[in-house]
Amino acid sequence: MSAAYVPMAGRPAGLRVERSWLPVPPQDSSWGEAPRTPVNLLSQQAALWDASRFSPDLVLRGGALAEAEEWAAAHAADLTDVECDYLAECRCARRQAQRLAGQHRLVQGLALLVTLAALIATHAAWQGQGEQAELTETQGALSAQLIAKQAELVTSRARLTELAGRAESLDRWAHEENKARREAELGLRAERVFGQLAEDRFWLERARLLQALAAAQDDPALAARLAQEAEQALGHVRPASLLYSQAASTPAAYWGQE
């Protein structure tokens, strides 16, 4: 650290400065010779900083500041007020740079979180759109199935109504048929009963007529009157006059047939 250091010409202000210093030849003729008195970087930069009216471009940073702090710790009793103020200014600039770096990292982290949130929201929205489309499709399919089931139910109800009508008609027909059959059976039975009664009455009246004819063979007028009454009473099968004529003409043959 024997040579004097100055900022690089044309270097923009406010940029990080490590040890970007170029040696400047001294004003005397001692160029290339070993210095008679050792000069440290802290003292030299402090003098330049004070001469420049506290320019922030002259503060030390990084490794240069760490080296200056080591030298200041070893020579604390020899530090001047300007060097102490310059060292404090360098440390303040370092803390500010650290704060700015922390803020920059925080901003980067927030930006990353915002980006991730936007990606998640986009993915969720895309997935939601897909789910909504699938839900809409499912609802459409269910609605179509429901409409088909309703139409099938209406058709089934109509079919059941028709079948119920047919069943009622069949029941009515069966009832009428059973009624007619029962009436027919009752009529047949009644006919049989009446026929049997008529037949019994016929044979009874016939027997009475024969007895009367047999008793009235000697009285033709009485026999004719009895035959007329029997004919009116019987009214079918054999006329009483026929019976009388048969009995009167050939009583023996007639009675023999009977």
VENLINKA-V125353 format. One record per pair of residues at least 4 apart in sequence whose ideal C-beta (glycine too) atoms are under 8 Angstrom apart, sorted by sequence separation. I is the first residue (numbers start at 1). J is the second residue. D is the distance in Angstrom with one decimal. If there is no record, write none. Layout:
i: (I/I)
j: (J/J)
d: (D/D)
This chain:
i: (7/11/26/35/39/40/41/42/43/44/45/46/47/48/50/60/61/62/63/64/65/66/67/68/69/70/71/72/75/79/80/81/82/83/84/85/86/87/88/89/90/91/92/93/94/95/96/97/98/99/100/101/102/103/104/105/106/107/108/109/110/111/112/113/114/115/116/117/118/119/120/121/122/123/124/125/126/127/128/129/130/131/132/133/134/135/136/137/138/139/140/141/142/143/144/145/146/147/148/149/150/151/152/153/154/155/156/157/158/159/160/161/162/163/164/165/166/167/168/169/170/171/172/173/174/175/176/177/178/179/180/181/182/183/184/185/186/187/188/189/190/191/192/193/194/195/196/197/198/199/200/201/202/203/204/205/206/207/208/209/210/211/212/213/219/220/221/222/223/224/225/226/227/228/229/230/231/234/238/239/240/241/242/243/244/245/246/247/250/251/252/253/254/26/30/39/49/60/79/234/238/11/25/30/49/52/59/216/217/234/72/216/233/247/60/79/231/246/247/11/49/231/7/48/49/213/216/230/231/72/212/229/8/228/7/8/45/213/227/228/230/7/8/212/213/226/227/6/45/72/5/6/227/5/209/227/5/6/42/69/209/212/226/4/5/41/68/3/4/224/3/209/223/4/68/208/3/41/45/206/65/205/209/223/41/42/65/41/59/40/205/206/220/42/61/65/205/41/42/59/60/213/217/40/59/209/213/217/2/50/61/202/206/2/49/61/210/214/46/59/202/209/213/217/4/40/47/54/202/209/213/2/5/46/50/61/1/2/43/46/49/56/206/210/214/1/198/1/5/46/1/4/5/17/43/46/49/42/45/46/6/13/14/17/1/13/14/17/18/19/13/17/18/19/42/16/18/19/42/210/11/16/18/17/210/7/7/16)
j: (11/15/30/39/43/44/45/46/47/48/49/50/51/52/54/64/65/66/67/68/69/70/71/72/73/74/75/76/79/83/84/85/86/87/88/89/90/91/92/93/94/95/96/97/98/99/100/101/102/103/104/105/106/107/108/109/110/111/112/113/114/115/116/117/118/119/120/121/122/123/124/125/126/127/128/129/130/131/132/133/134/135/136/137/138/139/140/141/142/143/144/145/146/147/148/149/150/151/152/153/154/155/156/157/158/159/160/161/162/163/164/165/166/167/168/169/170/171/172/173/174/175/176/177/178/179/180/181/182/183/184/185/186/187/188/189/190/191/192/193/194/195/196/197/198/199/200/201/202/203/204/205/206/207/208/209/210/211/212/213/214/215/216/217/223/224/225/226/227/228/229/230/231/232/233/234/235/238/242/243/244/245/246/247/248/249/250/251/254/255/256/257/258/31/35/44/54/65/84/239/243/17/31/36/55/58/65/222/223/240/79/223/240/254/68/87/239/254/255/20/58/240/17/58/59/223/226/240/241/83/223/240/20/240/20/21/58/226/240/241/243/21/22/226/227/240/241/21/60/87/21/22/243/22/226/244/23/24/60/87/227/230/244/23/24/60/87/23/24/244/24/230/244/26/90/230/26/64/68/230/90/230/234/248/67/68/91/68/86/68/233/234/248/71/90/94/234/71/72/89/90/243/247/71/90/240/244/248/34/82/93/234/238/35/82/94/243/247/80/93/236/243/247/251/39/75/82/89/237/244/248/38/41/82/86/97/38/39/80/83/86/93/243/247/251/39/236/40/44/85/41/44/45/57/83/86/89/83/86/87/48/55/56/59/44/56/57/60/61/62/57/61/62/63/86/61/63/64/87/255/57/62/64/64/258/57/58/97)
d: (5.7/6.7/5.5/6.5/6.5/6.9/5.9/6.0/6.4/6.6/6.0/6.3/6.2/6.1/7.3/4.4/5.5/7.2/6.3/6.3/6.3/6.6/6.5/6.2/6.3/6.6/6.1/6.4/6.5/4.7/7.0/6.2/6.0/6.2/6.3/6.2/6.4/6.5/6.2/6.3/6.4/6.4/6.3/6.2/6.3/6.3/6.2/6.2/6.2/6.2/6.1/6.3/6.2/6.2/6.3/6.2/6.2/6.1/6.3/6.3/6.2/6.2/6.2/6.1/6.2/6.3/6.2/6.1/6.1/6.2/6.0/6.1/6.2/6.0/5.9/6.3/6.5/6.2/5.9/6.3/6.3/6.0/6.2/6.3/6.2/6.2/6.3/6.4/6.2/6.1/6.4/6.4/6.1/6.3/6.3/6.2/6.3/6.4/6.2/6.1/6.5/6.4/6.1/6.3/6.4/6.2/6.1/6.3/6.4/6.2/6.1/6.4/6.4/6.1/6.3/6.3/6.2/6.2/6.2/6.1/6.0/6.1/6.2/5.9/6.0/6.1/6.1/6.1/6.0/6.1/6.0/6.2/6.0/6.0/6.1/6.2/6.0/6.0/6.2/6.1/5.9/5.7/6.1/6.2/5.9/6.1/6.1/6.1/6.0/6.4/6.1/5.9/5.9/6.2/6.4/6.1/6.3/6.4/6.2/6.0/6.1/6.3/5.9/6.9/6.3/6.2/6.5/6.2/6.2/6.4/6.5/6.2/6.2/6.5/6.2/5.9/7.2/7.6/5.5/7.2/6.1/6.0/6.1/6.0/5.7/5.8/6.6/5.2/5.7/6.0/6.2/6.6/6.6/6.3/7.4/5.7/6.2/4.1/5.3/8.0/5.8/7.5/4.7/7.8/6.5/6.0/7.9/4.2/6.8/6.3/5.9/4.2/8.0/5.1/5.4/7.6/5.3/4.6/7.7/7.0/4.4/3.6/7.2/5.5/7.2/5.7/6.0/3.6/6.0/7.2/7.7/7.6/5.5/6.9/7.7/7.4/6.0/6.6/4.3/7.5/7.3/7.2/6.2/4.5/7.2/7.9/5.2/6.7/6.1/5.7/3.4/7.1/6.9/7.3/6.7/3.8/7.0/5.6/7.6/7.1/7.2/7.6/7.7/7.3/7.4/7.4/6.7/3.8/5.1/7.1/6.9/4.2/5.8/7.0/7.1/7.7/7.9/6.6/7.5/7.9/5.2/6.2/8.0/6.5/6.7/4.1/7.6/5.8/7.7/7.7/5.4/7.3/7.5/5.7/7.4/6.3/5.4/7.5/6.0/5.8/4.8/7.0/7.7/5.3/4.6/6.0/5.8/7.0/7.0/4.8/7.0/5.9/7.7/4.4/7.8/6.5/7.2/7.3/7.5/4.5/7.5/6.1/4.6/6.7/7.2/7.9/7.0/7.2/6.0/8.0/7.3/6.9/6.8/5.0/7.2/7.0/7.4/6.4/7.8/4.4/5.1/6.7/7.3/6.8/7.6/6.4/8.0/5.7/6.3/7.8/5.2/5.9/7.1/7.2/5.9/3.7/7.3/5.8/6.7/7.6/6.9/8.0/7.3/7.8/7.8/7.5/7.0/7.7/6.5/8.0/4.7/5.8/4.7/6.7/7.2/5.8/6.3/5.1/6.7/7.9/7.8/7.3/6.1/7.8/7.3/6.2/6.8/7.9)
